Amino acid sequence: MNADHKVAKNHYQPEAQAHIIPAANLDPETMALLVKCCPAGLYHIMGDGSLRVDVHGCLECGTCRMLVDEQALKLWRYPAADYGIHLRFG
């Protein structure tokens, strides 16, 4: 079974509030880094130049948190208990 099939078996229980919120005014280089580094592909640069994060499906790996400075992500925390990713490798 390849990695895509394993990831597809995961279950995500969303919270009411996002657990990752990017800062409002990020420079284009930081936005490009976040888009490129996220293994789940959750970061997207919108047509107006803003950064959107789809936290549903977040693997909670912390890659984005480690690669940018503390000002780039206004909020990054693990979801509350019983929320977030539930890994099921099959």
N, C-alpha and C positions, 0 to 999 in steps of 0.2 A: 504494500500500500504506500503510495507516495505522499508527500507532505500536504499537498492540496486536499487529498481525500481525508487525511487525518484532521486538518483544520476544519473542514466542512462538517465533521461530526460534533464539533464543539457547540455548546449551548450558551447563549448570552442572555442574562436576566437584567434588563435595563432598570436603572434607578430613575426617579423623577427628575433629579438634577444631574447635570453633566459633571463628571469627575475630572475633566480636562477642559480648561478654558484658556485659549491663547490671549496674549496681550493685544490691545486694540491696534497699535501702530508698530507692526513688525517690519523690519527692513526686508527687501526682496531676497537677500541671501539666506536669512534665517528661515523664511517661509519655504524656500526651495529645499533647504536642508531637512526641514520637518517632513515635507512631501516625500523626499527621497529616502529618508531613514526609516519610516514607519513600516514594519514588516506586514502589518494588516492593511496598509494603504488607506488610512483613515483621514489623512490631511489632504485638502484640495484647495488650490488657488482659484478663486472665483473670477468671473469676467471683470468685476469692478476692482480687482486687485486685493481683495480681502482674503483672509484665510478661514476656511471652514473645517471643522473637525466633526466627524461622525463617530461619536464615542461608542456606538453600538457595534460590537465586534472587536473592541479593544482587547489585546492580548495581555495587557497590564505588565508588559515587559520593562517599561521604564526607559526605553531607548531614547525617546524624544526628550525626556527629562534630563538624561545624562549628556546629550549633545548640545543643548542650548543653555544660555545663562538663565539665572533665576527670574529675570525681568521678562523673558520671552513667553513664559507660561504663567499667566496670572493665577491659575489654580492647577495643581496636579496632585491627586490623592488616589488611593485605592478605593474602590467602591465599598459600600457598607457590606456587612456579612450577608451572605445569601444572594448578593447581587454581583454583577460583572460576569466574567468568563467562568464557565464550568467545563473544564477540559475532559474530553471523552475521546481517547485515542482508538477506541474500537478493538 
